[in-house]
Amino acid sequence: MKIKLGTGIRIVGLVAALLPDVALALDLMRGQRVYNTHCAVCHGMNGIPVIQQAPSFASKERLMQPDMVLLQSVKMGKSIMPPFMGILNNDEILDALNYARTLR
């Protein structure tokens, strides 16, 4: 199958059309806001954990896992992390994960 990308077609739209069940998180500003509000208290503002058991996002610890695996971990909680199901929606979580990937 050949797909020609014109100026009117954005890659994001193409991916969304081809993978309708995959949530696309593209809002890094919202991701930063969600991260600062809900994640930084343990993972640190710059991704260096404040508590010992939290992964270091500055070192990309655990962030190489697929989005859907991380989404489920955040929704259900894991180890000392509380569940965020009902607190954050999928797009907010995915935006926060994408923002966390930008931390150094």
Stockholm file with secondary structure:
# STOCKHOLM 1.0

chainA/1-104         MKIKLGTGIRIVGLVAALLPDVALALDLMRGQRVYNTHCAVCHGMNGIPVIQQAPSFASKERLMQPDMVLLQSVKMGKSIMPPFMGILNNDEILDALNYARTLR
#=GR chainA/1-104 SS CCCCCCTTCCHHHHHHHHCTTSCCCCCHHHHHHHIIIIIHHHHCTTSSCSSTTSCCTTTTTTTTSCHHHHHHHHHHCBTTBCCCBTTBCHHHHHHHHHHHTTCC
#=GC SS_cons         CCCCCCTTCCHHHHHHHHCTTSCCCCCHHHHHHHIIIIIHHHHCTTSSCSSTTSCCTTTTTTTTSCHHHHHHHHHHCBTTBCCCBTTBCHHHHHHHHHHHTTCC
//
